[in-house]
Amino acid sequence: MQVKSSNRYRTLPKLNDVVRKKKVKPKLIAVIDEDNCTGCQVCVPFCPVDCIEPNPIDKYSIPIPPVQVRWNECIGCEACAKACTDLTWDAIRMIKTPEFEDHYKILID
């Protein structure tokens, strides 16, 4: 019996070999919905600037803490959100930069 190849992964972005830096202020910023994030870290390898990391284990009283985005390094590419939505729990929201800045009272460079 021959198994057909799955098209499940065709919409995912390709993994990058080289970590890049932010060149301009992004239009969107990735924000983790910590209530939905399982800490699986499936999004981490898809980030082209490597700005997603696990939260410190002592910050939460659960075995696997959710991930966090270093917002000052995020380029708004949406690769993490796409990977999370397609492969896990849809725990990453892309927020327009002006809304992010207004809500969190943080200016993005």
BELLIN-V895106 format. One line per field, one symbol per residue. ss: DSSP state (~ for helix, > for strand, _ for the rest). phi: phi as a letter, one per 20 degrees, with the letter a starting at -180 (. if undefined). Layout:
# BELLIN-V895106
ss = ???
phi = ???
This chain:
# BELLIN-V895106
ss = ___________________________>>>>>___________~~~_____>>>__~~~_______>>>_________~~~~~~~~~____>>>>>~~~~~~~~_____
phi = .eeffeegefeffffeededdfdcfffcceceeffefemfmffgfeffdlddbffgfefcdcfcffecdfgfdfdmfmffffffffdcdmdddedgggfgfffelceee
